[in-house]
């Protein structure tokens, strides 16, 4: 007589990368024994993503529960972290950030429940109606608990009230996506470390996630409240198309930080600095953060520490080229020749994936009032008007971290900053070119919008000229008048 498989099963796992494969095998075995092989593929994928999320962000033990019902299987992943899962909008080439989108794509329902002991339970259901292939879906923030109600308005007696004056939500959300990429790779690299180093890194990652989650959750709640009050405009007046979320340009963010957690913000800086060093040494898939991305997290962390010591709040002063002119890591572009740009007889510019200008054509230098030595080597924010710089930095950083970039291969119109502080309204077309060494170079063709004959037109506008490896459209067609790289 065949023994009937149990309808429920439980597995306790450590918060380590190996737990992901154990969870996947456990779910698949339970479904096979229950004669529900048709649910196994979608359920295995969903539980892989939920357990991976717990490993990367909860830094605690994990409990997996499987409940097999007549018409569906419910998967539950419990951990001891109160930090809620936060869906991102990552591009197809990103190495992180799409887990919750995959869960939404292969499940019939999903959600999260906060537990009384400070942890949470993330669950999903799979049934026979789920498609076998993952579809491209958008995982809305509104599918998750309302964070606007989860942050107390007054600090508790054992908490410290901290104010981050003038924080740019656009810049912080881009920084958070960069942090995600660094921390994910650091966490998944634990398995190759000796046991003592692995434990130290696990403790540091847990501290870092706790600290950054307090800022991120409070900011999401503040943006949601601002949106309900009608105070959440587009990220900036930047006329370029953008994937950046519509948020207020700045917020005075109130944080309630447990007094015992103040030291976690120094550990957050240390962990992210270690990730930046590894990224600069090409030891991670993630690229190094732009200087503004590093600066805004240092400012936020140092504000918590300083205010805990009795200092008054200091306002974020914004992203300005003079403050962040240096690029931390030299990017290797020896396999890319800049002659096609530096010798072009039309307006051309080339920028690397560190946001640094590699080459500029003579006609563009004349229009912008710079010499080659003054402009080449500087960050491209040098020619971005100040009111658009944070949106530009956020969009460029988001593109490098996630693969998203709506301004590429699109005719645009936007102002470009001259050396004398004036602005020139220009038509712009940007194309990304991958080099053999794995770097990306962004080549842009620029022409004054109000005086399109200012530059000598190349012989055949359907090509990029004799040396360019891609075709550029003629710029006499109307460009879009609507952040990115």
C-alpha positions in Angstrom: 0.0 0.0 0.0 1.4 3.4 -1.0 1.9 5.7 2.0 0.3 9.1 1.4 2.8 12.0 1.5 2.2 14.6 4.3 0.5 17.8 3.2 2.9 19.9 5.2 6.6 19.9 5.8 9.2 22.1 7.5 12.9 22.6 7.0 15.2 24.7 9.2 18.2 26.2 7.4 21.2 28.4 8.3 21.4 31.8 6.7 24.1 30.7 4.2 24.3 30.5 0.4 24.1 26.7 0.4 20.7 26.9 1.9 19.2 28.0 -1.4 19.9 24.6 -3.1 18.8 22.7 0.0 15.5 24.6 0.0 15.0 24.0 -3.7 15.6 20.3 -3.4 13.3 20.0 -0.4 10.4 21.6 -2.2 10.9 19.6 -5.3 11.0 16.3 -3.3 7.9 17.2 -1.3 5.9 17.9 -4.5 7.1 14.7 -6.2 6.1 12.6 -3.3 2.7 14.3 -3.3 2.3 13.6 -7.1 2.4 17.3 -8.0 5.3 17.4 -10.3 3.5 19.9 -12.5 4.1 22.5 -9.7 7.7 21.6 -9.1 9.5 23.9 -11.6 7.6 27.1 -10.6 7.7 26.3 -6.9 11.5 25.5 -7.0 12.2 28.8 -8.7 10.0 30.8 -6.3 11.5 29.3 -3.2 15.0 29.8 -4.6 14.4 33.5 -4.8 12.7 33.8 -1.4 15.5 32.0 0.4 18.2 33.9 -1.5 16.6 37.1 -0.4 16.6 35.9 3.2 20.2 34.8 3.0 21.3 38.1 1.5 19.3 40.4 3.8 18.0 38.7 6.9 21.3 37.3 8.2 19.5 34.9 10.5 18.3 31.3 10.6 15.6 30.5 8.1 12.6 28.3 8.4 10.9 26.9 5.2 7.4 25.6 5.4 5.6 23.8 2.5 1.8 23.3 2.6 0.4 21.2 -0.2 -3.3 21.7 -0.8 -5.6 20.1 -3.3 -5.4 23.1 -5.7 -2.1 24.8 -4.8 1.1 24.7 -2.8 1.8 27.5 -0.3 5.5 28.2 0.4 6.5 30.2 3.5 10.0 31.5 4.3 10.5 32.8 7.9 13.4 34.8 9.1 14.3 36.9 12.1 14.8 40.2 10.3 12.0 42.9 10.4 13.4 44.5 7.2 10.7 44.1 4.5 11.5 42.8 1.0 11.9 45.8 -1.3 11.2 45.1 -5.1 13.5 46.9 -7.5 13.1 47.8 -11.2 16.3 46.2 -12.6 17.3 45.8 -16.2 17.8 42.5 -18.0 21.6 42.7 -17.8 21.6 43.3 -14.0 23.2 40.7 -11.7 20.7 41.4 -9.0 17.3 42.9 -8.1 14.8 40.8 -10.1 14.0 38.1 -7.5 10.6 39.4 -6.4 9.7 40.0 -10.1 10.4 36.3 -10.7 8.3 35.3 -7.7 5.4 37.4 -9.0 5.7 35.9 -12.5 5.5 32.2 -11.4 3.1 32.4 -8.5 -0.7 33.0 -8.2 -0.4 35.0 -5.0 2.3 36.3 -2.7 2.8 38.5 0.3 4.6 39.2 3.5 3.5 39.2 7.2 5.3 40.8 10.1 5.7 38.5 13.1 5.4 39.5 16.7 8.9 38.6 17.6 10.4 41.1 15.1 10.8 38.7 12.2 8.7 38.2 9.1 7.1 35.5 6.9 7.2 35.9 3.1 4.9 33.5 1.3 3.7 32.6 -2.2 1.3 30.2 -3.8 1.8 28.1 -6.9 -0.9 26.2 -8.9 -1.3 24.6 -12.3 -2.3 27.9 -13.9 1.2 29.4 -13.6 3.0 29.5 -17.0 6.1 27.4 -17.4 8.2 30.3 -18.6 8.9 33.5 -16.6 7.2 36.5 -18.2 8.3 40.1 -18.0 6.1 41.6 -15.2 6.4 44.7 -13.1 6.3 44.0 -9.4 4.5 46.9 -7.8 5.5 48.3 -4.5 1.9 48.5 -3.5 1.8 44.6 -3.4 3.7 44.8 -0.1 2.7 46.2 3.3 2.2 49.9 3.6 5.5 51.2 4.9 4.0 54.6 5.6 2.4 53.2 8.7 5.5 51.2 10.0 7.7 54.1 11.1 6.7 55.7 14.4 6.3 59.5 14.3 8.1 60.0 17.7 11.3 58.3 18.9 10.9 55.8 21.6 12.8 56.3 24.9 15.6 54.0 23.8 15.8 55.5 20.3 17.6 58.5 18.9 15.8 61.0 16.7 18.0 61.8 13.6 17.2 64.2 10.8 18.8 63.9 7.4 18.3 67.4 6.1 17.8 67.9 2.3 18.3 64.2 1.4 17.8 63.6 -2.3 15.4 60.5 -2.7 16.4 60.1 -6.3 20.1 59.9 -5.4 19.6 57.6 -2.4 17.4 55.2 -4.3 20.2 54.9 -7.0 22.8 54.5 -4.2 20.7 51.7 -2.7 20.6 49.8 -6.0 24.4 50.1 -6.1 24.6 48.9 -2.5 22.4 45.9 -3.4 24.8 44.8 -6.1 27.9 45.2 -3.8 26.4 43.4 -0.8 24.9 40.6 -2.8 28.3 39.7 -4.3 30.0 40.0 -0.9 27.4 37.8 0.7 27.5 35.1 -2.0 31.3 35.1 -1.8 31.2 34.0 1.8 31.4 30.3 0.9 35.0 30.6 -0.3 36.2 32.2 2.9 37.8 30.4 5.9 35.2 29.8 8.7 36.5 32.6 11.0 36.5 35.2 8.1 33.1 34.0 7.0 31.6 34.6 10.4 33.1 38.1 10.6 31.8 39.0 7.1 28.3 37.6 8.0 28.2 39.8 11.1 29.3 42.8 9.2 26.7 42.2 6.4 24.0 41.8 9.0 25.0 45.1 10.6 25.2 46.9 7.2 21.7 45.6 6.2 20.2 46.7 9.4 21.6 50.2 9.1 20.7 50.8 5.5 17.2 49.2 5.9 16.4 51.8 8.5 17.2 54.6 6.1 15.6 52.9 3.1 12.4 52.0 4.9 12.0 55.4 6.4 12.6 57.1 3.0 10.0 54.9 1.2 7.5 55.7 3.9 8.3 59.4 3.6 7.9 59.3 -0.2 4.6 57.5 0.1 3.3 60.1 2.5 4.5 62.9 0.2 2.8 61.2 -2.8 -0.5 61.0 -0.9 -0.3 64.7 -0.1 0.4 65.5 -3.8 4.0 66.5 -3.1 5.9 63.9 -5.2 6.8 65.5 -8.6 9.0 63.9 -11.3 12.6 63.3 -10.2 13.7 66.6 -11.7 13.0 69.0 -14.5 15.5 67.1 -16.6 13.9 66.8 -20.1 15.3 63.3 -20.8 13.2 60.2 -20.6 13.8 58.4 -17.3 13.1 55.2 -15.3 13.7 57.1 -12.1 10.7 57.0 -9.7 8.7 60.2 -9.3 9.8 61.6 -5.9 10.2 65.0 -4.2 13.6 66.6 -5.1 14.6 66.7 -1.4 13.2 65.5 1.9 14.1 66.2 5.5 14.0 62.6 6.6 13.3 61.7 10.2 14.9 58.5 11.5 14.3 56.7 14.8 17.5 54.9 15.5 17.9 52.5 18.5 20.8 53.9 20.5 22.5 50.6 20.5 22.5 50.6 16.7 24.4 53.8 16.1 27.7 52.0 15.6 26.1 50.0 12.8 26.4 53.0 10.5 30.2 53.0 10.8 30.1 49.3 10.0 27.9 50.0 7.0 30.5 52.4 5.7 33.3 49.9 6.3 31.5 47.1 4.5 30.6 49.2 1.5 34.1 50.6 1.4 35.4 47.0 1.2 33.0 46.3 -1.6 34.1 49.4 -3.5 37.8 48.3 -3.2 36.9 44.9 -4.6 34.9 46.5 -7.4 37.8 48.8 -8.3 40.1 45.8 -8.4 37.7 43.9 -10.7 37.1 41.3 -8.1 33.3 41.8 -8.3 30.9 42.0 -11.2 29.6 45.3 -9.8 31.3 48.5 -11.0 32.6 51.0 -8.5 30.2 53.6 -7.3 30.2 57.1 -8.6 31.7 59.6 -6.2 28.3 61.2 -5.4 26.9 57.7 -4.7 29.7 57.1 -2.1 29.4 60.7 -0.8 25.7 60.5 0.0 25.9 57.3 2.0 28.9 58.6 3.9 27.0 61.8 4.7 24.0 59.9 5.9 26.0 57.5 8.0 28.1 60.3 9.5 25.0 62.3 10.3 23.6 59.5 12.4 26.9 59.2 14.3 27.4 62.9 14.7 23.9 63.6 15.9 24.1 60.7 18.3 27.1 62.6 19.8 25.1 65.8 20.1 26.0 67.6 16.9 23.2 69.5 15.1 22.0 68.2 11.7 24.0 69.3 8.6 22.2 69.6 5.3 23.2 67.5 2.2 24.8 70.1 -0.1 24.1 68.3 -3.3 26.1 66.8 -6.1 28.6 69.4 -7.6 31.4 68.7 -10.0 34.0 70.7 -8.0 33.4 68.5 -5.0 33.5 65.2 -6.8 35.9 65.8 -9.6 38.2 62.9 -8.9 37.3 59.4 -10.0 38.4 56.8 -7.5 39.4 54.1 -9.9 41.2 54.4 -13.3 39.2 52.6 -16.0 41.0 50.6 -18.6 39.9 51.7 -22.0 43.2 50.9 -23.8 41.2 48.6 -26.1 39.1 51.4 -27.4 40.4 54.1 -29.7 39.1 57.6 -29.2 40.3 58.9 -32.6 36.8 58.5 -34.2 35.6 61.1 -31.7 38.6 63.3 -31.1 39.1 63.8 -34.9 35.4 64.0 -35.9 34.3 67.1 -37.8 30.9 67.1 -36.1 30.0 67.4 -32.4 31.0 64.2 -30.6 31.8 63.1 -27.1 32.8 59.8 -25.5 32.3 58.9 -21.8 33.4 55.7 -19.9 31.5 53.7 -17.4 33.0 55.8 -14.6 31.2 58.8 -16.0 34.6 60.3 -17.2 35.0 62.1 -20.5 37.5 60.2 -22.7 37.4 62.2 -25.9 35.7 65.3 -27.4 35.6 66.5 -31.0 37.1 69.9 -31.9 33.8 71.5 -33.0 32.1 70.6 -29.7 35.0 72.0 -27.7 34.6 75.3 -29.6 30.8 75.5 -28.9 31.3 74.6 -25.2 34.3 76.9 -24.7 36.7 74.3 -23.2 40.1 73.2 -24.4 40.7 69.5 -24.8 43.0 69.4 -21.7 40.5 71.2 -19.6 37.6 68.8 -20.4 39.0 65.3 -21.2 39.4 63.4 -18.0 36.7 65.3 -16.1 33.4 63.8 -15.1 30.6 64.4 -17.6 28.7 66.3 -14.9 31.0 69.2 -15.8 28.8 69.8 -18.8 25.5 69.0 -17.0 23.6 72.0 -15.6 23.6 72.0 -11.8 19.8 71.6 -11.5 20.0 68.3 -13.4 23.2 66.8 -11.9 21.7 64.6 -9.2 19.2 63.1 -11.6 22.0 62.5 -14.1 24.2 60.9 -11.5 21.3 58.7 -10.2 20.3 57.7 -13.7 23.9 56.9 -14.8 24.5 54.9 -11.6 21.3 53.1 -12.0 22.2 52.2 -15.6 25.6 50.8 -14.5 24.1 48.9 -11.6 21.0 47.5 -13.2 21.3 47.8 -17.0 18.4 50.2 -17.2 18.9 53.2 -19.6 16.1 54.8 -21.6 18.3 57.6 -23.1 20.4 55.2 -25.2 19.8 55.1 -28.9 17.1 57.8 -28.6 17.1 61.3 -30.1 17.0 63.8 -27.3 17.0 67.5 -26.7 18.5 69.0 -23.5 20.7 71.9 -22.3 24.5 71.5 -22.2 26.6 73.6 -19.8 29.4 75.8 -21.3 32.7 76.6 -19.6 31.5 80.2 -18.9 28.3 79.0 -17.1 26.0 79.6 -20.0 23.8 76.8 -21.6 23.4 75.6 -25.1 20.2 73.7 -26.1 21.4 70.7 -28.0 20.1 67.7 -29.9 21.8 64.5 -28.6 22.1 60.9 -29.6 24.0 58.4 -27.3 25.1 54.9 -28.2 26.7 52.4 -25.9 29.7 50.4 -27.2 31.1 47.4 -25.3 34.9 47.0 -25.5 36.7 43.7 -25.7 37.9 44.1 -22.1 34.3 44.3 -20.8 34.1 48.0 -20.4 31.4 50.2 -21.9 32.0 53.5 -23.7 29.1 55.9 -24.4 29.5 57.8 -27.6 27.3 60.8 -28.1 26.7 63.0 -31.1 25.7 66.6 -30.1 24.5 69.5 -32.2 23.0 72.9 -31.2 19.3 72.6 -31.5 18.7 76.2 -32.5 21.6 76.3 -34.9 21.9 72.9 -36.5 24.3 74.1 -39.2 26.9 75.2 -36.6 28.8 71.9 -37.0 30.1 70.7 -40.4 27.9 67.7 -41.3 29.7 64.4 -42.1 29.5 63.2 -45.6 26.9 60.5 -45.0 24.6 61.2 -41.9 23.3 57.6 -42.0 26.7 56.4 -40.7 28.9 57.5 -37.9 31.7 58.5 -40.2 34.7 56.5 -41.4 35.9 55.2 -38.0 32.7 54.9 -35.9 31.6 51.2 -35.4 27.8 52.1 -35.4 25.3 54.1 -37.3 24.0 57.4 -36.1 20.7 58.9 -37.4 20.7 62.4 -38.9 20.1 65.0 -36.2 17.8 67.1 -38.4 14.8 64.9 -37.4 12.8 66.2 -34.4 14.3 64.8 -31.1 12.3 63.8 -28.1 11.7 66.8 -25.7 11.4 64.6 -22.7 18.0 60.8 -16.0 20.2 58.4 -17.5 23.7 58.1 -18.7 
